[in-house]
Amino acid sequence: MNLAKRLQLIKPSPTLMVTVQVAALRRQGIEVIDFGAGEPDFDTPEHIKEAAIAALRQGKTKYTPVGGTAEVKEAIIAKLQRDNGLTYSLQEVTTNCGGKHTLFNAFHALFGEGDEVLIPAPYWVSYSDMVILTGGQPQLLPTSEETGFKITAAQLQKAIGPQSKALLLNSPSNPTGAAYTENELRQIAEVIERSNLLVISDDVYEKFLYDSSRCAHILTLKPQLRDRVLLVNSVSKTYAMTGWRLGYAAGPREVIVAIETLQSQSTSNPNSIAQAAAVAALTGTQEPVGVMAKEFAKRRNYVVQRLRAIPGISCTLPEGAFYVFPRVAAYFGTKWGEKTISSAMDLSLYLLQEAQVALVAGEGFGSPNHVRISYATSMQILEQGLDQVEAALKRLGRV
Ligand SMILES: Cc1ncc(COP(=O)(O)O)c(C=O)c1O
């Protein structure tokens, strides 16, 4: 089949591929521990489900305005005011079929041939391929453990060139869990202010932050950037609603209109029931979010402590999200039967087959010396999975 050329430029999401592999192994009756999950293991809170059921009963089963109902937009506006101290109008927010779709729409609204998009690496798997789909060019800004997996203002300043169109900020980050401090973010904001850069702030993990003093938003710190920042968020992670598919954007009206135009010619409105559920999520009790965050914090500490006790593994303490991103390169060069493990991908395959633990190799995140472990699973499973990983790494006989 002669497929469109642009499809040859991208690859399937590696994180979703792990989910597929796990499902396939489970269908064969093999018990696999899944550390690949990019979603909370908690159920959607009851009051949100009830709101969805009520919406169904009330017959809210028809098309809605393309960018969402006035109710869901009002709920988003109220949330942004309450949580972020940011004021938006109805014309400055829109909803989409998940945060991923929000980003996809936004990239297509903003980027095209010749545009460079600055992406701190390691980065969430979809950013770079989504930029490529628009005809734009991802420009990676490498970070490491030494900088806490964060870019510096000086690094950003140096990277800005004539073609640079936007910077992607994702704090707390997937896959590293790194979160910018107010001070770091303020310095970055100052560089941006002196440039023409747009900012896309992907805030989907904002509620999962374990050192509370760090919860900073670039717009709160530098309101002058308001007409150059597109805020992206979603109910997926915050409210354990990944399957509902409801994401949203807030930003300059022109961008919002462009996103809605694109959406009007592609998906139309996001699911009407999910919109009603999102209203309950955003305006109802926030207690379940706190419960999840508390549990994630406990698991984070446990996983990091276990990983640090394994010879050859080093692991920064992630400030947020629900991932740890240990360095595993010390195991490169070890033997797995006839094979030599020479990459994170090889090591992940080894752990899947020999430890029955699925995790995501760092290559997809632009970081070939690391793997991503999700702790969005119970303590008991974490304990068992880490036992299996530890034993399997010991068998590789290194370090
Ligand atoms: C950094 C980041 N942004 C956006 C998303 C999109 O999430 P959703 O489409 O479920 O809202 C994800 C999901 O994994 C993510 O990790």
The ligand as a Tripos MOL2 file, in Angstrom:
@<TRIPOS>MOLECULE
LIG
   16    16     1     0     0
SMALL
NO_CHARGES

@<TRIPOS>ATOM
      1 C1          2.9980   14.6760   29.3340 C.3       1 LIG1
      2 C2          1.6770   14.2340   28.8320 C.ar      1 LIG1
      3 N1          0.9170   15.1160   28.1860 N.ar      1 LIG1
      4 C3         -0.2900   14.7850   27.7140 C.ar      1 LIG1
      5 C4         -0.7800   13.5060   27.8690 C.ar      1 LIG1
      6 C5         -2.1350   13.2100   27.2970 C.3       1 LIG1
      7 O1         -3.0210   12.6260   28.1610 O.3       1 LIG1
      8 P1         -4.5710   12.5190   27.7720 P.3       1 LIG1
      9 O2         -4.6500   12.5190   26.2820 O.co2     1 LIG1
     10 O3         -5.0320   11.2360   28.3660 O.co2     1 LIG1
     11 O4         -5.2310   13.7130   28.3560 O.co2     1 LIG1
     12 C6         -0.0020   12.5400   28.5080 C.ar      1 LIG1
     13 C7         -0.4690   11.1360   28.6210 C.2       1 LIG1
     14 O5          0.2620   10.2240   28.8550 O.2       1 LIG1
     15 C8          1.2520   12.9180   29.0170 C.ar      1 LIG1
     16 O6          2.0130   12.0530   29.6810 O.3       1 LIG1
@<TRIPOS>BOND
     1     1     2 1
     2     2     3 ar
     3     2    15 ar
     4     3     4 ar
     5     4     5 ar
     6     5     6 1
     7     5    12 ar
     8     6     7 1
     9     7     8 1
    10     8     9 2
    11     8    10 1
    12     8    11 1
    13    12    13 1
    14    12    15 ar
    15    13    14 2
    16    15    16 1
@<TRIPOS>SUBSTRUCTURE
     1 LIG1         1 GROUP 0 **** ****
